[in-house]
Amino acid sequence: MSLVRATGTLAISNLTDQALRVRAVEAASTYDGEMLVQITRAYMTTASRKGARTSSKTLDAYALAVRDFVPWAQDNGVQLLRPGRRDGGRYVAQLQTRPTLGRGKTGTLSASTVAQYVAGVRALYRALRWAGATEAQPFEDAHVPPDPTPGIVKNPPYMAEIDAVLAQCEPRLAALLLLCAHAGLRVSEALGLKLTEIEGARLTVHGKGGKIRRVPLGQRVRAALAGLPPVSTDGRLFDWNYAQATYQMQKAFRAAGYGHVWRGFHAARKHSGTRLYSATRDFTRVGLFLGHSSVDTTRRYVAVQDDDVASEVEFF
């Protein structure tokens, strides 16, 4: 009897337990990175905590990690189904000393990038255990040191840049920037916005992990959205993908004289978090506005002055 090679997430998920195990063992034994990516995707979308709600961004990041780890394992004599107890630490160590390939960057991979790669490979081994191919957990004790520099320091919010850049934006691009910088949306949430989701001064946001939240819209955001005709029959207001939106916004930043400070759309989202915290002094309310499930996450979006409590302690 010959086995039909199943490809694709759905096909793998529909395999019998025995066929899935055979497929996973075969892929691991031959260092078939693409099949291992598919097995990891199948696990993430059918058996992980978030299941089918796992974001495409997470799936892509984990796929990148698997494609990196599998060749490394092959080149370094690691048997994927029977790894040594120190192999996880070896992989983490080489990630920490690997030169970064980012444009204009020097040094080694950032701590966050290392953590992302390791998270992806841990998902691979959860997938292999799910498939019945191995019980190995080579990264169970692998330590990934945290980045000592807070994210809000490495990537602070845009502040004065926002108004200057808005002056260089055509109306649709200005609306996108305001949705991130004033309404606190992730760029993926903003790019997926439909006209039917805007109800007066409120916006229904379909956010990360399938969560839905209602976001208040300030005057400037409402005015920017009011004059925008939809770009598709289903009412979408933007027809850019992430790369296209980034290209357009980088041009606007350069035109405003701020090309050297472009740090992506997330710094605009931090602008809204920082301004709202300055007005409310309440991380919980800011977190609800931004769609965070944890206040600890919100703290990483708010720039607080070092002497923020100076007036409070003056007369201690």
Secondary structure, DSSP 8 states (H G I E B T S, - for coil): -------SHHHHHTS-HHHHHHHHHHHHHTT-HHHHHHHHHHHHHHTSSSGGG--HHHHHHHHHHHHHHHHHHHHTT--TTS--TTHHHHHHHHHHHSB---TT--SB--HHHHHHHHHHHHHHHHHHHHTTS----TTSS------SS-HHHHS----THHHHHHTTS-HHHHHHHHHHHTS---HHHHHT-BGGGEETTEEEEE-GGG-EEEEE--HHHHHHHHT---SSTT-BS----HHHHHHHHHHHHHHTT-GGG---THHHHHHHHHHHHHHH--HHHHHHHHT-S-HHHHHTT----TTTTHHHHTT-
